[in-house]
């Protein structure tokens, strides 16, 4: 067994359990500092990852990871259709990382009840053939916000009016009510059958507002979009419209710019917590070194070099850090799991887009936090451990 490790372990265990009056509080403070720091770091990473991925999934579920529209729509904001032929679908399907492709058509209209009305966007999407519900082309799915504004509920029947070259009226049955807690969707978007929306738009066969593409690996969204764009860049449809490819991040820059700011907050919190852990460890190690001055002098008198004695106390510090990490993982992961499966901590959905604090437990990230905390704390202890080289054996043997 390594001598430095052996001595450090005996110091930590205090030769039978009699703790020094000075070292015991110092050790407890150091362990507590590391524990609190790791708990805060684990919860910060779990919450931010959960929050970012929850919001991203909500946005992607409505708009897709990649959108293909007409170039004119992209430039002017108009609802100009593109022709989606089988050959176009085949070209896109051959791009790696493609999970799903589906057409959609947006048509603006007015939803009216006996006492109120509201201008909204009706988005037509393909209804799964195996769906037992919502199979009627006269069904509509609205948000809880719209339902509250118009004072309507599921299974109610409402009229919708669409103004184009002529006014078209359609009666819908409210099939279901959704809620994303995102005002940009909840305030102005409902869902109907794709064929119904295309017919109401007055467009030709295979003309749609665009395509929504879901990808397998969301980390490769930009690369996938670039590949699609390179294959459709100079292609025009039967009506002379060019295809335009953009990611959901480009379609909703405000949301994703806000989410990126969370990364800055995470790094600041991680840095502060590591500083707290490091400072408490430095204080604790200095107290232990001063308390063990006689032992250090004795080890030097017996021939131990300064480096060897420093290694002993660095091992001792590693034991303290290790215990703090164990408690930090137990408490941090415990709180995270409780929140993940109970949702006990709630949020204001109108401000944060979610009604409970989302949690995502990423084991590789947590392991990296543990390793980084251990290494950084030991590295910052190298400088205060230099105090050992200034302790003289002749003086320390008389030290009281």
N, C-alpha and C positions, 0 to 999 in steps of 0.2 A: 504493500500500500504506500502511496506517495506520502512522505513525511509531512509536507505542508498541509495536505488534505486531512491527514490524521489529526494534527494539532488543531486545525480550524474546526474540525468536527467536535473535538473535546472542548474547545472554548465555547462553541455554540451550545453544546449539551451541558456545559458548566460542571463537568466532572462529578456527576452524581446528582445534579439538580439544584444546588444552592446558587441562586441567581444573585449577582451583585446588585446593590441598591441603585447604582447609577446605570449599569448596562441594561437592566431589564426594561425600564421606561424607554431608553434609547432604541432598543431592539423593537419594542412594540410600536413606537412612533415610525420607525423606518418601514416595518412591515405594513402598517396602516397606510403610509404614504404610497407605497407601491400598489397596494390593494385598491385604494381609491382611484389612483391614476389609471390602472388597467380597467376597472369597472366603467369609468367614464369613457375610456377609449373604445371598449367593446360596444357599449350602448350607442355611442356616437356613430360608429361604423354600421352597426346593425340597423339603426333608425334611418340613416341617410341612404344606405343601399335599398332598404325597403321602400322608403319614400320615393326615391328616384325611379325605381323599377315599377312601382305601382302606378305612378303618373304616366310613365312612358307606355306601359301596357294599356292604360285607359285611352291615351291619344291614338296609339297604334290600332287598337281594336275598332276605332271609328274611322280613321283615315288611312289605315294601312301603314306599313313601314316605308313604302315607296309609292308615289302616285305618278300616273301618266295621264296628262291632259293635253289639250291642244295648245300650241304655242301662243295663239291669240288669247286664249283664256288666261294664260300666265302673264301676258303683257298688259292686258286691259282689265282683267277681273271679270270679264263677261262669261256667260255660261255657253261657250261655243262647243259643240260636240265634236268627237272624233269617231272615225269608223274603226271598229274593232273586228277585224277579220280573223279567220282561222290561222292564216299565215302569220299575222302579227302575234297571236297567242303562242304559236309554235316557236317563233324567234325568241320571245321572252322566256318561254319555258326551258329553252336550251341553255339559258344562263345559269351557272352554278349558284347554289344557295337559295333558289326560289322554292318557296313552300306552297304558296297558294296565289292564284290570280282570280280576281272577280271584277265584273263590271259594276258601275254605279251610275245613276242619273239623278241630278239635282234639279228640282223644279220649284220655283217660288210660288207661294199661294197664301191664302187666308183661311184660317180655321175659325169657324163661326158656330156659336151656340145661340140659344134664344136671347141671351142677355149680353153677350160680349163677343169680341172677335180678336184675332191675333195673327199678324203676319209672320210666317215661318218658312223654312226650307223643308220640302219633302224630299227625302233621299230614298231613291229606289234601289233596292238590293235584291239579289237572288235569294229566294227562300228555299232552304234545304228540302229536298223531295221527301225525306224521311220524317219531316216535322209533322207531328200530329195536330199541332195548333198553328194558327196564323197562316193557314193555307189559302185563305180567301184573298182575291185581289182587291177586296174592299175593306181590308183590315189595315189599321194604322197603329204604330207603336209611338207613344208620346212620352215626354219626360215628366217627372213628378212636378217640376216647376211649371210647365205648361198646364198640367192638370190642375194645379192650385190656382193659376191665374184665371182659367176658364171655368173653374169649379165643376170639373167633370171627373168621372171615374172609369175604371175598366168596364167594358161591355156597353158603355153608353154609345149612342150614335150621334155623329156630328157631321155638319156640312163643310166642305172645302171648296173654295173658289179659286180658279186659275185664270189669270188675265194675260191673253196673248193677242192674236189677231181677233179673237172673240173670247167672251167669258165662258169658261167651262165650269160646271158645277159637278161635284161628286160627293156622294154620301159614304162616310166611312164608319166602321165600327171599331172602337178602341179595343184592340186585342190585349195589349199589355202596357205597363208603365215602367220606364227605366229611370235610373238616376246615376249620373257620373260625378255629381258635385262640381262640375266644371261649367261655369256660366256660359261660355262660348258655345257649348253644345246644348245644355239643358234649356237655355232661353229661346233657342231658335231652330231646333232640329228635331224632326220626327222621321219615321221610317215606314215606307210602303213597299209594295211589290215592284220589282224592276220593270216589268212589262207595262204596268199601270203608269209609272212615272215617265217612261219613254213615250208612251202613247199621248199622255197629257202634254208633253213637250212638243209634239208634232214633228218629231224627227223621223228620218228614214230608217230602214232596216239596218241593224248592227251599229247604229249611232248611239253613243253614250257620252255622258259628261267626262268619263275617264275610267281608268283602271286603278284598283287598289291591289298592291302586291305585298304579301307577307313573306318574310325571309326566315330561314332556319337559324342563322347566326346573326344576331342583332349587332354584334361587334363589327360585322363586315357589311353594314348597310351602305356606306358610302362607296365602297369598292363595287358592290353589286349594282348600285345606281349608275355608276360610271360605265360599267359594261353594257347595261341596257341602253344608256344614252348613246354609246358609240355605235350600237347596232341600229338605232332608230333615228340617228341625228339627221340624216339626209333623206329620210323616207317621208313621203306625203301620202295621205289617204285618197280615196276616190273623189273627195270633194275639195282637194287641194290643201287640206289642213296638215300642218307639221306636228309631230309628236314632241312633247316636252316632258322630261323626266326630272323629278325632284324628290328628295327624301322628306320624311315627316318633320325632321328638324328644320328644313328649309321652309316647309309649309307653315310651321308653328314656331318661328324663331323666338318669340317672347317667352314661351314656356320653357324651352330648352336652354335659353340663356340664363333664365332664373335657376334652373336645376344645376347648371354648371357653377353658379355661385356657391352652391352647397359644398362643392369640393374644396373651395378656399376655406370655408368655415371648418371643415373636417381637419385640414392640415393645421390650422391655427389651434384647434382644440387638442390635437395629438401632440403638437409641440409644447403647449402649456402643461399638459398632463405629464409628459416625459420630464419636463423641467421640475415639476413638483416632486416626482419620484426621485429624480437625481439629487435634488437639494436635500430631501429627507434622508437619503442614503448617505450623502456626504456628512451631514450632521451626525448621524448615528455612528458612522465609521470613525470619525474624529473622536467622539466620546469613548468608543471602545478602545481605540489606540491609546488615548491618555490614561484610561483606567488600567490598561495592561502594560504600562511602562516598565514595571519591574520584570514582567515576563519577557518583554522585548529585550531588555538589557541582559537577562540571563541567557536567552537564546544567542545573542551576539557574543557573550562571554564564552559560550560553548562552541563558538566557531561559525555560527550561521551568518551568511552574508545579508546585506540589506535587501537584495532582490528576493532572497528566499523568504525572509520575514514578511516582505510586502505580499508575496504570493499567498502566504498563510492567511493574511487578513483579507485579501481579495477572495479567497475561497470562502472565508467566513461571510463576507458580503454576499457572495453568490447564494449561500444557504438562506440568508434573510430575503434576498430578492425572490428566490424560488418559492419560499413560503408565501410571500406576498402575491406572486403570480398565481399560485394554487387557489388562494382565497379569492383573488380577483376574478379568475375564470369561473369559480363556483357561483359567486354572487352575480357577476355580470351576465353570464349565460342563464342563470336562474331567473333573473328579472326579465331578460329578453324572451325566454320561453313562456313565462307567465303572461307577458303582454301579447305574444304571438298567438297563444291559444285561448286567451280570455278577452283580449281587447279592453282591459280594465281602464286604460288611460285614453280619454276621448279628446278630440280636437274639434275646432270650429270648421266644419266642412266648407263653408263659404269662403274661408281664408286659405285653408290648406288643401282643399280638394279631396280630402279623406276625412272620415268621421272618427277614426281611431288611429293611434300611432302605429304605422306599419313597421314590421320587423322582418328582416331577412338575415338569417344566420349563415355567414359565409366562412366555413372552416379554414380554408387557406389564408384568408385575411386575418383571422383570429390567431392562427399560428404565427403569421408574420409579426403581428403585434407583440406576441409573447417573446419571440426571438429578438426583435428590435429593442424591446424594453430591457431585456436581460443584457444584451450587448452594450447598449448605450449607457446603462447605469454602471456597468463594470468599467467601461472606458473612462467615464467621468470620475471614477474613484481612483484612477491611477495617480492623478495629481495630488489629492490629499494624502494618499498613502506614502508620498515622498517624505512626510513628516517623520517616518520611521528612521530614515537615514540620519536625522539630526538628533536622535536619542543616543546619548553616550552611556555605555555599559557601566562605567565607574560612578556616574551620577545617578543613573536609574536604579542601581542596586540599593541606594540609600533613600530612594524616593518613597514618600509616605502619602 
